[in-house]
């Protein structure tokens, strides 16, 4: 992927690939790899790529900053628009998220409607913020132009015929990708997924569409061997896509499977909010910016975002961008350390503050983390806060819009290993419990942000006491991803931040220096872990099933069939059963056997294996693995 190119809508990419002849389709993957490395010429918002002496592809994005129409992608060669140059350049560009495009288009005025999920994402949302529920989990965002009520009317018995057909198409495209694996899932299979995602959007299947786009982005990252790629993300994306589309294709009536479309802001009246911290956002679709988290007087969380095309450079520059609320006299750096008195507020269902013409905002003096509505954030035991966020099932319906809550705690640094910090929860004097030992990981490891450098400085000072605000990582054992840190209230062996930072440092932007720390003599000795704390997720025998599930994605069906051919299937099953994971053993045996299944026709020739049966067995194993690992993670947060 070339992030210098503007994001391209899924249907534009799919249509360009479909127009190619079979001969050109065979050359498409190599062409995309070549054109990704070509220089991009910028002329205002227009981007040009010289593909040869007689071929130049011109991309002219619309107001949203993305290419949303076929006419916005032109090639100068004689075969255009059915040419390899145009399809390859479109395939090298990031896949646009419809909601991100709409937000970018709406940001100057702030009016209109916006989506129900923050831009960013898996990584499209701020890192570490998502929960991957197997069924009925967090509803994914949809797309503009489709009303949520058009998809599945309230009280309906289930999905419509059009939705069932669209879900079946998504299932077929995803099953083909799973059978091919990363090596075989090139531009053509990806285009099939994108086409199916577009059909799902038209049918109002917002959650399935969002899952399909995540799968395509993860496939591209895996094939390009991007540094930030995680195979686990691709596995989770395929699991979500197959599960959601499979249930919808079977006419499951659960409305959570449909998801929600972009919904407009609702009036919020008057609000007084206090800044907590700001967070850089770098999305997989070429967008970048900042999200500032604020807390209202009544304890509700809200956010103010400024995310537009631009990637890491824009994420850095947005740190001091003007807040698009009211008269625009406040920037995000100041908002994170002060407050706003808002009249005529508009609120999205996920707690984002709108910037419509009727909104008036007046800056007010901020509060420290030890007073006002911010103080209770640190009074709740860490185990209780984590249990509330990791509770299984859907999040309860909220009577009022608000954003996802962050977690606050006081900790003492006790050691480090790699990019991990180990910290122990500080508990009030006289408490009859021991503080939890937790892991702290950077919220974003991008080298152009300050997270990694700040973590290195914190790791070198065991005994340092910190007040932390962060986001729980639901996929790792007792892990918190801090967004900001500050001094503990008693001032002992803690940070000494400059007055202009107003009591906290935003780890993605503010760079900690030696003067901000106490001297080595002031840091008390601490008893760190003599060895790395056990990680039940990675150390449990479930790694045998996890490896098979991941190999099936990374290598395809043939790779998953190897255990059935070399006898390893029996040994893995025996080891799992000895450890008490009987269901995992049965699923591992079934997956390897189905991957190796080959039928024959009446002439004795090998027939193409059934991708649906294989996808169902793989999905069963993946869902079981996800649920079991989630239970293990929950256990690590208990005292």
Helices and strands as residue ranges (DSSP letters): H 10-18, H 22-36, E 40-43, E 46-52, E 55-60, G 70-72, E 73-75, H 84-92, H 98-106, E 113-114, H 148-151, H 161-184, H 187-203, H 206-224, H 231-249, G 255-257, E 263-264, E 266-282, E 287-296, E 301-309, H 311-317, G 318-320, H 332-335, E 339-347, E 360-364, G 372-378, H 382-390, E 407-417, E 420-425, E 437-440, H 451-459, E 465-472, E 479-486, G 499-501, E 505-506, G 514-516, G 520-522, H 536-539, H 543-555, H 557-566, H 568-578, H 582-595, H 611-636
